[in-house]
Amino acid sequence: SYALRMGDTLGDLIVYEVDDPPFQHWKRERIAELGMEPPAQLRFVPCEFETTSIADALAACGFAADEPCFISWLGVTQYLTRDAIVDTLRWAGARPAGSEIVLTYLEANAQAAQLQTRMNETGITVHSAFATEEMAAMVAEAGFSTIEHLGPELAQERYFKDRTDGLKAPEMQRLLSAIV
């Protein structure tokens, strides 16, 4: 979690950690097991994207819907249906001007199909993969005016080059940045 990594440097920034309720419960237990204390600026927001709107989940946790925000939606969309993705994108696209989203999506190709098969064999369902043009259209229809697709090389340069933990831009997933 970003909030745990940044800790005391968050200042007055509020971080809303939105996740599937069972997975979020596991995260909270793991944080406690490690003896970590979540910063006061961290809000845990349980949200089952297939049945609960992100707007409702965040409203229950004091999210200021009338203020611009930054949404990091990484490594999530492939586990959701198209309808849940579209609903979340519409909510994000309705944020005040200047709000931004950065998301990853699984590119529809042979490599993604192989991943989907392997994941399904483990009991984890991969619901979606998209062509670049298809995702761009979904994001534009949701209300974003500035949309930038980042291939692995550009994503690595922009977001991962100074990392010291070895994390790299994903090869199979595509990174997209969009501004309201």
C-alpha positions in Angstrom: 0.0 0.0 0.0 1.2 3.5 -0.9 0.2 4.8 2.5 2.3 2.2 4.4 5.3 2.9 2.2 5.0 6.7 2.5 4.1 6.8 6.3 5.1 10.1 7.9 5.6 11.8 4.6 1.9 11.8 3.7 1.2 15.2 5.4 -2.5 16.0 4.9 -2.9 13.6 2.0 -5.7 11.0 2.7 -5.2 7.6 1.0 -8.3 5.4 0.5 -7.3 1.8 0.1 -10.2 0.3 -1.8 -10.2 -3.4 -2.2 -12.3 -6.6 -2.2 -13.4 -7.2 1.4 -11.8 -10.6 2.0 -8.5 -9.5 0.5 -8.6 -6.2 2.4 -9.2 -8.2 5.6 -6.2 -10.3 4.9 -4.1 -7.2 4.3 -5.1 -5.7 7.6 -4.3 -8.9 9.4 -0.9 -9.1 7.7 -0.1 -5.5 8.6 -0.9 -6.3 12.3 1.2 -9.5 12.1 4.1 -7.5 10.9 3.7 -5.1 13.8 3.1 -2.2 11.5 0.9 0.8 12.4 -1.1 2.2 9.5 -0.8 5.9 9.2 -3.7 8.0 10.4 -4.2 9.2 6.8 -5.1 5.7 5.6 -8.7 4.7 5.2 -9.5 1.1 4.4 -12.6 0.9 2.1 -14.1 -2.5 1.5 -15.7 -2.7 -2.0 -16.9 -5.7 -3.9 -16.8 -3.9 -7.3 -19.2 -6.4 -8.9 -22.0 -5.6 -6.4 -21.1 -2.3 -4.7 -20.5 1.0 -6.4 -17.2 2.6 -5.6 -19.2 5.8 -4.9 -21.2 4.2 -2.2 -18.1 2.5 -0.7 -16.1 5.7 -0.6 -19.1 7.8 0.7 -19.3 5.5 3.7 -15.6 6.4 4.5 -15.8 10.1 4.2 -14.4 10.6 0.7 -14.6 14.2 -0.5 -16.3 13.5 -3.9 -16.3 17.2 -4.8 -12.5 17.6 -4.7 -10.0 16.5 -7.4 -8.3 13.2 -6.7 -5.7 10.8 -8.0 -6.9 7.2 -8.6 -4.3 4.4 -8.7 -6.1 1.4 -10.2 -3.2 -1.0 -10.8 -3.5 -4.8 -11.2 -7.3 -4.9 -10.7 -9.3 -4.7 -14.0 -8.5 -8.2 -15.2 -10.3 -9.6 -12.2 -13.5 -7.6 -12.9 -16.2 -7.9 -15.5 -16.6 -5.3 -18.2 -19.7 -3.9 -16.4 -17.9 -3.4 -13.1 -15.0 -1.7 -15.0 -17.3 0.6 -16.9 -19.2 1.6 -13.7 -15.9 2.4 -11.9 -14.6 4.3 -14.9 -17.8 6.4 -15.1 -17.5 7.2 -11.4 -13.8 8.2 -11.9 -14.6 10.2 -15.0 -17.2 12.2 -13.1 -14.6 13.4 -10.6 -13.9 17.2 -10.6 -11.7 18.6 -13.4 -8.0 17.8 -12.8 -8.7 14.4 -11.3 -6.5 11.7 -12.8 -6.5 7.9 -13.0 -3.7 5.5 -13.7 -4.8 2.0 -14.4 -3.5 -1.2 -15.8 -5.4 -3.6 -18.0 -4.6 -6.9 -19.5 -4.0 -6.6 -23.2 -6.1 -9.0 -25.3 -3.6 -11.3 -26.9 -2.3 -14.9 -26.9 -0.2 -14.3 -23.8 -3.2 -13.0 -21.9 -5.2 -16.0 -23.0 -2.5 -18.3 -21.6 -2.5 -16.4 -18.3 -6.3 -16.6 -18.2 -6.1 -20.4 -18.6 -3.4 -20.8 -16.0 -5.2 -18.6 -13.5 -8.5 -20.3 -14.0 -6.8 -23.6 -13.2 -5.8 -22.2 -9.8 -9.3 -21.1 -9.1 -8.7 -17.4 -9.8 -10.9 -16.0 -12.5 -9.5 -13.6 -15.0 -12.6 -11.9 -16.4 -11.3 -9.3 -18.9 -8.7 -8.3 -21.4 -9.0 -5.5 -23.9 -7.5 -4.2 -27.1 -5.8 -0.8 -26.6 -8.5 0.9 -28.8 -11.3 -0.7 -26.8 -9.9 0.5 -23.4 -9.3 4.0 -24.9 -13.0 4.2 -26.0 -14.2 3.0 -22.6 -12.1 5.7 -20.8 -13.2 8.4 -23.2 -16.9 7.5 -22.8 -16.4 7.6 -19.1 -15.6 11.4 -19.3 -11.8 11.6 -19.5 -10.4 14.1 -22.0 -6.7 13.4 -21.9 -5.8 9.8 -22.3 -2.3 8.4 -22.7 -1.4 4.8 -23.2 2.0 3.9 -22.0 3.8 0.9 -23.6 6.2 -1.0 -21.3 9.2 1.1 -22.3 7.7 4.5 -21.6 6.0 3.2 -18.4 9.3 1.9 -17.2 11.0 5.3 -17.8 8.2 7.4 -16.3 7.1 5.4 -13.3 9.6 2.7 -12.5 13.1 3.9 -13.3 14.1 5.1 -9.9 12.7 2.2 -8.0 15.1 0.3 -5.8 12.9 -2.8 -5.2 13.2 -4.2 -8.7 9.6 -3.6 -9.6 9.2 -3.1 -13.3 6.5 -2.0 -15.7 4.4 -5.0 -16.6 4.9 -6.6 -20.0 1.5 -8.3 -20.4 -0.5 -5.4 -18.9 -0.8 -2.0 -20.4 -0.7 1.2 -18.4 -3.1 4.0 -19.1 -3.2 7.5 -17.6 -6.2 9.8 -18.1 -7.2 13.2 -16.8 -10.7 14.6 -16.3 
